[in-house]
Amino acid sequence: MSSTLYKAGRSLGAFQRGTVTCSPSAASVSAATNLGDGDPSTPLIWGSIAADSYGQADIQALTNPGFETSTLTGWTAGSAGTGTSAEETGTFRTGAKALKLVGTDSSNYGSRYQDIVVYAGEYRKESVYIKTLTAGTAKLFLKNLKTGLYYNGSAWASTRAAAVSQAATGSFVAMTVTYQMESFDACREDYVSLRWELVCESGTVFFDDCLALFGVSFAGVFGHNLGPVVPTVRSSDDASSWTDRSAMTIRRIGFFSTFAIIYAQYWRLVLVGTNHEAPYCGEVVLDQYQTSATACQWGLADSRDFPAARASGASKRTTTYNFAKDPPESIKLSFSPRSSTASKELADALWLRSEQGRYPVILVPIDTEDGVFFGRITEPRTVDRPFQGVYMLDLSLVGDPLPTVGA
């Protein structure tokens, strides 16, 4: 049975939230960051034709994750009682520095923290390497500053509790937690601040090489001139060894693929092969998709805008002005959820999260087909209830303008 997939709101994934580079370098009228600026009409234009051109994003969310910069730059002291925190230069996993925390109990602990911006409802992975000289227990606390709740390893709760706790050993080992942020409904915000706090309540623990990531399960390309290449999504933990995640089939105007959620620091869209001209891509989305609790109904209407103006002279010869090489693609569709919960999901995730058209919506009406839309909601949310337990919602999505390179 087919499903409807969507993504709405400010987050457009790796190329919007990460540090972006490209190879070959961008043309002088373009920039690598155009891949994730939310506007498909302003593309990344690679500056030359080359084999396996790519755009790359580093999605590490933490500042100074290896404690190498200055004296713990980016990390705020949070120790309590007799607990201490300090820069460590004698014991480290990589680089030349680490963080040293000393504590004795839950009232006297060493702590350092920083606040990062995350996306409500997204799946995340946090990790840090820990080591001790004699004995010590490391903890990672995750606090949603919007709701005030802590992730305790299984749920979000009001009591201060660690997301993960682990006894350190004489060698650096990873301490990791994978979880889901509180929902958009709980946060009432698209982006929220997450406090990332390292704590030692017992002994002495060294921390190094922290990592804060969101998962990726969706890839989409919107507005492009790709030809004899294979757009391929790759991920890496070290920006050196890469794993293919999806080889995508090109479709005009946009195309997409989905895969099991992957947590990796580095992501690439590689144009495997050599394009017929200097390639460009209007928007590339590497993020998480959501599956609607209710698939759209048949009767959907897909249309292409007709921006051109036509005029005929005395000779009856027609002249066309304002011609668009790739006119925006729009869609109208209906949903018929059978519960108030399913109806509310659509209202929150699409109308509210997109702020009624301020931010884009990415929509795959039927996941067994190749159609995908990037646009804005243009009409108010209206819910009809023809029968008890039946809800009727219509959705209109107007496609964003696409690149006009060479038009």
Phi, psi and omega in degrees: 000136182282157179231163174256126180253149180205164174210126184222155175109192186287330184284124173243017170087212194302315185281349173264320188264347184258182173270120193250136174224170177209160177214130353298174184295161182290151173299159186297336182266008187226182178204149179301324182294347177297341178298335184227032183270002179083004183230100182298341182282351176246088189276164160281123174250114176296144189282351180201169176270126180209155177290139174057046173300150181208159166244141186230144178226134172257115188257017173304128184266344186271148172269134178054054186292340179257006176063028183273335188272125176049218178253087178059039177305135179091346182251127181266135178293130180228017184297153179234149178059232181270003178293152182224158173224144182202158172288139181242127181245358181258335181232119182202160180269311176225167180070221182224006183215163174209182176252134178246123177240140180231134179206166180238328180198187185288351176257344181229089187226152174271142185206143166221143181215164168212157181255131179238158179265128180229173186254125182305132176085354183281155174273137187223162174225130178237140179210157177204147177266137185230153179203152174227161176270322179237293179206152179171150179240129180261146176224147172239121177257136177237117183238125174281109184289345177284314183261343182081007183266153178253143171275120187259015181103343179216338182201166175269127185218162183282337181282133178297119180209152182283144173289327178206142179225138186207135176288129179280156179238188181281358176233154178291126176229155182278140171243120193226147172218136175241136189198179176241134175295158175301153187290165174300323179296321180286320184278329185059021177217152178287305176256142176225162178266133179244124177274125184250102189240124174266134187220143168234115179256358183207116176083208180234128181228139174256136181241141178205158173053062176286153181212128179231116188225152164258154179278160179233130179222001184222139173229133178217142178237131186227120181078103187201171174233033187286138181234254185279055176227165175243104178295120187234129178269129179230151177229159181205151175265348185224005181064019179235308179260122188245146178240129176290132178250330180197129170259116192264149176266126184289136174220139175269125020262332182219163179211164186210169169207157176234157179201166178301143187301135182236136175250114179208151183281325186244138180226145176224145159255113182253130176269086186293123186110199181232123181289159183286342176209172179306119187285157170216153175223130182286313180210135176236122183249118172239103189202196177257140175259161173243150177254123180296139176296339179232122176288154179292157180273158172289155187110008179291152184236120180254129182223157173245135179296157179231076186283348186290147172250134183242141179221145178244133179270190182297332180278000181072010178279134185268134174245136181247130178245157175059038180289137178249125178298319178230088178298147178302150181249128183239166181210146172236134181208166184233150175236150177226070179296152183252017176207157178294329179295315179293323178295318180293324178302313180296318181297314182290310188289332182254298185292309184287316185293327178278358183051048174054041176105355178293322179244155186286161171239134172253126189227128171247099186301319183225110190289349176271358176246176187260003182285134177215143187233141177235111184193199185235143173288135188239353184235153178298155176282123177230130179242119174263144179234084183291333179218162177297131180080005179240130181236140180236122180233135174253145180228128175244127180237116179264124184296142176290151175302148182249167183302148177240031181300124177076003182284000000 
